[in-house]
Amino acid sequence: MGEMKSARDIAMEKAGRLDKLTPEELQKRKQEDIELHGHGLATKYIDGASIKELEDNLLRLEAEGKKGVVNAAISKLVESITFQEENTTERCIKAIVHLIHEEEAKAAMDQLKELLSQYVSAKSKKLQEIDASGRNMLHQRRISGSAIGSFNWKLNPEWKSIMEELELPYQNNLDVLKQQVLRHL
């Protein structure tokens, strides 16, 4: 069996290899570290940290890598915008608007907010239709009144395909707007 190495020994070995890296490899490693840092900050925010905590972490950064970390964080936040996770999407949009400084990107974010609002409205309308259909089906079976609470639309066997069909036209627009934001980083 191989011998166990302490964390210090492993770190020393890695430090020894750093001297042997080419300038391109060093630059690549630095860029990877910047991206990891930005993605980490974004993930921390998505998991519940406040915008103030996010901003405080960014203020502690050296000026040299700060723009890269901010761009990586925004990239991760944009990636996390989906129709399935409405609360996460709202938090991501709020943080992106706070971090972004390009007017074109802010305009794309405004369009994205509008698109999400339209989607939520269409989803609500579709869910009301499913609810009415379910109540109608139960009424035809002579089940009504206080025997019915709220209809669980997720139990409708067609629910997943209905939601996918509803999302499709919005998803294309969402992808275009996300790319617009990323293009301005």
Secondary structure, 3 states (H helix, E strand, C coil): CCCCCCHHHHHHHHHHHHCCCCHHHHHHHHHHHHHHHHHHHHHHHHCCCCHHHHHHHHHCCCHHHHHHHHHHHHHHHHHCCCCCCHHHHHHHHHHHHHHCCCHHHHHHHHHHHHHHHHHHHHHHHHHHHHHHHHHHHHHHCCCCHHHCCCCCHHHCCCHHHHHHHHHHHHHHHHHHHHHHHHHCC
